Amino acid sequence: MKLNTFLIACLMPLALGSGIVNSTTVSVKINQQHYAFTENPRLADVLAPEALNQQWYWPASKLFMLSEQPNLVRQRAVQQLKTLAATADDKALPAFLALQNELASWQLGQRVPIRIDYDVARADIALNPRFEAGQYLLLLTERPATVRFFGALQQSVTLDHRSATAVRDYIADLPVLAVADKQQVIVIQPNGTVITAGIQLWNKQHIELMPGAMVYVPFNEGWFTADFSELNKQIPLLAVDRMY
């Protein structure tokens, strides 16, 4: 069942899509290159200096506004994990510790939920939004070769991406713990789409992972219902904001 497509779409008016043009600086770091615009550029203008330099895999390309808000959400999640770890039994403790390490390793920004594709932006004005003033990070990447699993696991795991393979078919290779929800996982596609995918015979869905996807193995909310429910909501949102 699809939970949401671009869960942070409500942030869109803060960054892009406005028809108002302001004569203030737009600063964009594209991978390691910095660009500044004194007028409000459109997406195609921003992409133009780098778009043809390599064979970019557009579905895994991402745009972020630089913001501390996701870091504040992470701090709350990490503190909650530390609190749970302090009283956890041997079944749950490895997951809490591994997830703390996973979250601490992420660089976070405020994801701007737009489609990044140079040819599409040039062809369709509706998909070529204008940037408002601010500082941005635009990550362009070649086609990733892996997918990453994290959450209620002994440790986070990176696996080779498999074409035409449902997410449930990766599960046998994972060190899933007793505290995990065995019924479903949450897929965070690199384009920002978040999908809850059933993995048992009775609810299985053929959800394929895009190259570069992340998959959160949620906690079984029957263990610590309130705490796990909040983590299961917060952590996929943080994954959307991960700058990678």
C-alpha positions in Angstrom: 0.0 0.0 0.0 1.5 3.4 -1.0 1.6 5.6 2.1 2.6 8.7 0.4 4.4 10.0 -2.6 6.8 12.7 -1.5 5.8 12.9 2.1 7.3 16.4 2.4 5.4 17.9 -0.6 4.0 20.4 1.8 7.5 22.0 1.9 7.4 22.7 -1.8 6.2 26.4 -1.5 9.2 27.1 0.6 11.6 26.4 -2.1 10.3 26.0 -5.6 7.3 26.4 -7.8 6.4 30.0 -7.0 5.8 32.3 -9.9 7.2 35.2 -8.0 10.7 36.2 -9.0 13.0 37.8 -6.4 16.3 39.5 -7.3 18.2 37.8 -4.6 20.9 35.2 -4.6 20.4 31.5 -5.2 23.4 29.4 -4.2 23.5 25.8 -5.4 26.2 23.3 -4.8 26.0 20.5 -7.4 28.1 17.7 -6.1 31.4 19.5 -5.5 30.8 22.5 -7.7 29.3 25.8 -6.4 27.1 28.0 -8.5 25.5 31.4 -7.7 22.6 33.0 -9.5 21.7 36.7 -9.0 18.2 36.1 -10.4 15.9 33.2 -9.7 16.9 30.4 -12.1 14.7 27.5 -13.3 15.7 23.9 -12.8 17.0 23.5 -16.3 19.3 26.6 -15.8 20.7 25.1 -12.6 21.3 21.7 -14.2 22.8 23.0 -17.5 26.5 23.3 -16.3 26.6 19.7 -15.2 23.8 17.9 -17.0 25.8 16.6 -19.9 29.1 15.9 -18.1 28.2 12.3 -17.3 25.5 9.7 -17.7 23.5 10.8 -14.7 20.8 8.5 -13.3 18.1 11.1 -12.9 15.7 9.0 -10.7 18.4 9.0 -7.9 19.2 12.6 -8.2 18.1 14.8 -5.3 17.6 18.5 -4.3 17.9 19.8 -0.8 17.6 23.1 1.0 20.2 23.4 3.7 18.3 23.4 7.0 18.8 22.3 10.6 15.2 21.0 11.0 16.0 17.4 10.0 18.9 17.4 12.5 16.5 18.3 15.2 14.2 15.4 14.3 17.2 13.1 14.3 18.2 14.2 17.7 14.8 13.4 19.1 14.8 10.0 17.4 18.3 9.1 18.7 17.4 10.2 22.2 14.3 7.9 22.0 16.5 5.0 20.9 18.9 5.7 23.8 16.1 5.6 26.2 14.8 2.4 24.8 18.3 0.8 24.8 18.7 1.6 28.5 16.0 -0.9 29.4 16.1 -3.2 26.4 16.6 -7.0 26.6 19.1 -8.9 24.4 16.5 -9.3 21.6 16.0 -5.5 21.1 19.3 -4.0 22.2 21.3 -4.7 18.9 18.7 -3.0 16.8 18.6 0.1 19.0 22.4 0.4 18.9 22.7 -0.3 15.2 20.0 2.2 14.3 21.6 4.9 16.5 24.9 4.4 14.5 23.0 4.4 11.2 21.2 7.7 11.9 24.4 9.4 13.3 26.2 8.6 10.0 23.6 10.5 7.8 24.0 14.0 6.4 20.6 15.6 6.4 18.9 18.4 4.5 15.3 19.5 3.7 14.4 17.5 0.7 12.7 19.5 -2.1 10.3 17.1 -3.7 10.7 17.7 -7.4 11.6 15.5 -10.3 15.3 16.1 -11.3 15.7 15.5 -15.0 17.4 17.9 -17.4 15.6 16.8 -20.6 12.2 16.7 -19.0 12.7 20.1 -17.4 13.6 21.6 -20.8 10.6 20.1 -22.5 7.9 20.9 -19.9 7.6 24.2 -18.1 5.5 22.6 -15.4 8.5 20.4 -14.5 10.9 23.2 -14.7 10.2 25.1 -11.5 11.9 28.4 -10.5 14.2 28.5 -7.5 13.6 31.0 -4.7 16.4 32.6 -2.8 18.4 30.2 -0.6 21.1 27.7 -0.3 20.7 24.3 -2.0 22.5 21.1 -2.5 21.9 19.2 -5.7 23.2 15.6 -5.8 23.6 14.1 -9.2 24.7 10.4 -9.4 25.4 7.7 -11.8 23.3 4.6 -11.6 23.7 3.1 -8.1 24.6 -0.5 -7.8 23.3 -1.2 -4.3 20.3 -0.9 -1.9 20.5 -0.5 1.9 18.4 -2.1 4.6 18.3 -0.7 8.2 16.0 -0.7 11.2 15.1 -3.7 13.3 18.2 -5.6 12.3 21.3 -6.9 14.0 23.2 -4.3 11.8 22.4 -2.3 8.7 23.1 -4.1 5.4 24.0 -3.0 1.9 23.1 -5.5 -0.8 23.6 -5.5 -4.6 20.6 -4.2 -6.5 18.7 -6.9 -8.3 16.7 -6.1 -11.4 13.1 -7.2 -11.5 13.2 -8.4 -7.9 10.5 -7.7 -5.3 11.7 -6.3 -2.0 10.4 -9.3 -0.1 13.0 -11.5 -2.0 15.8 -9.6 -0.3 14.6 -10.4 3.2 16.2 -13.8 3.5 19.6 -12.2 3.4 18.9 -9.9 6.3 19.8 -10.3 10.0 16.2 -9.6 11.1 15.6 -9.5 14.9 12.7 -10.7 17.0 11.5 -7.1 17.6 11.0 -6.6 13.8 7.6 -6.3 12.2 7.6 -9.5 10.1 4.6 -8.4 8.0 5.9 -5.4 6.1 8.8 -3.1 5.3 9.0 0.6 4.3 10.7 1.4 1.0 12.2 4.8 0.5 12.9 5.1 -3.2 15.7 7.5 -4.2 13.2 9.8 -5.8 11.6 10.4 -2.4 8.6 8.0 -2.8 7.8 6.1 0.4 5.9 2.8 0.1 4.8 0.3 2.7 5.3 -3.2 1.2 3.8 -6.4 2.5 6.2 -9.3 2.6 4.1 -12.3 3.8 2.2 -14.7 1.7 -1.2 -13.1 2.7 -0.2 -9.5 2.0 2.8 -9.8 -0.4 3.2 -7.1 -3.0 5.5 -7.0 -5.9 7.3 -3.7 -5.0 10.7 -3.5 -6.8 13.5 -1.4 -5.4 15.0 1.3 -7.6 18.8 1.4 -7.6 19.9 3.3 -4.5 16.8 2.7 -2.5 16.7 2.4 1.2 14.4 0.0 3.1 13.4 0.5 6.7 12.6 -2.7 8.6 10.1 -1.4 11.2 9.7 -2.4 14.8 6.8 -4.6 15.8 4.6 -2.1 17.6 3.3 -4.8 19.9 6.6 -4.6 21.9 6.6 -0.9 22.9 3.6 0.3 21.0 3.8 4.1 21.6 7.6 4.3 21.3 7.9 2.1 18.2 5.0 3.7 16.5 6.7 7.1 16.7 10.0 5.7 15.5 8.3 3.9 12.6 6.9 7.2 11.5 9.9 9.5 12.1 12.7 7.3 10.6 11.4 6.9 7.1 10.9 10.7 7.0 14.5 11.2 8.0 15.6 8.8 5.2 13.8 11.0 2.7 16.0 13.9 4.0 19.2 11.9 3.8 21.7 13.5 1.5 23.4 10.7 -0.4 
